[in-house]
Amino acid sequence: MAKKRKNKYNHYTEDFRREAVRRSEDPDSSAVEVARELGIHPGQIYNWRRQYKRLSDKQFNNMQGVDYSKQESEEMRALKREIADLKEENEFLKKATAYFSKDKW
């Protein structure tokens, strides 16, 4: 697990926070146990857990001035990949058609 970075305000690295939340969600341990092991207050883990849930629930992407939900963005990426694949197939078929039509004459 990544070490916490200490300074005047006792900030923690992103990796440290994510790992603390992940460990606290393990059915074999509790947030209080994980907090005790890491030397932090249990409320801190609950705060991080709430923040990550809120971010994942309300994550939006902006594309050409329009906000899309995470699911819509994933669908958009899948459709763009499909379009790229179809364009590639189309170019191949054009070249194959030109190649085979050249041999007939």
N, C-alpha and C positions, 0 to 999 in steps of 0.2 A: 504494500500500500504506500502511496506517495506520502511523504512527510508534510506536515503542516508548515507553513511559512509564518514565522512570528514577526510581528512588528508592533508598533505602538497600539494598533487597533486589533491585533490578533486575527488577521485575515487568514483564510485557509485556501489552499489551491482547489481548483475545480475537481481534479482527480480525487483529492482527499474527501471532498464533500460527497461526490458520487459514490465512492467506495463505502463511506460511512452509511449512506442511505441504503445502498445495496445490502450491506451486512445486516442492517437493522430490520430489513424486510425478510430475512431468512427465518423460516419457521422455528429453527432451533435456537434462536437468540432474540433478545428484545432490544429496543432502542436504548433502554437504560443500561443494559449490559455492555452494548457497543460503546456507548458514551463513556462509561466507566473505564473501559479498556483504552479508549483514545484520550482520556483526560479532558473531556469537554462536557458541557451541561447537556442533559437529555433533551431539553427544549430546543437546543440548536439543531439536533437531528430532525425533530418534528417540523421545525421551520423549513429546513432544506427539503424535506420530503414534500411539504405543502407547495413550496416554490416550484419544484420539478414537476409536480402533478399539474399545477396551474399552467406552466409553460407548455407541457405536452398537450394539454386539453385545448389551449387557445393559440396554438402555433399557427401563424398565418404567413403566407408568402405573397410577395407582390410581383406581378408580372404585367408589364406595360400599363401601370397605373391601376390595375384591378387586383383586389385581394382575393386569393383563393385559399380555401382551407387546406389542411395537410393532405386529406384524402383527394381533393380535387387536383392538387399539385402532383401527387403521385400518378393519378390518371393522366394528367397532362404530359408528364415525362414518359409514361408508357406509350401514349399515342405518338409522341415525337419520335421515340425509338422505332415504332412500327412504320411511321412515314419514312424514316431514313432507310430502314430495311427494304421497303417497297421501292424507293427510288433506286437503291443499289441493284435490286433485281431487275427493274425496268431498264437500267443502263446495260446490264449484262445481256438481257434479251435483245436489245437494239443491236449490240455488237454481234451477237450470235446470228441474228437475222441477216445482217449485212454480210457476215462471213459466209454463210451458207448460200445466200442468193448470188454472191460473186462467183461461186464454183459452178453454177448451173449454166452460165452464158459462156 
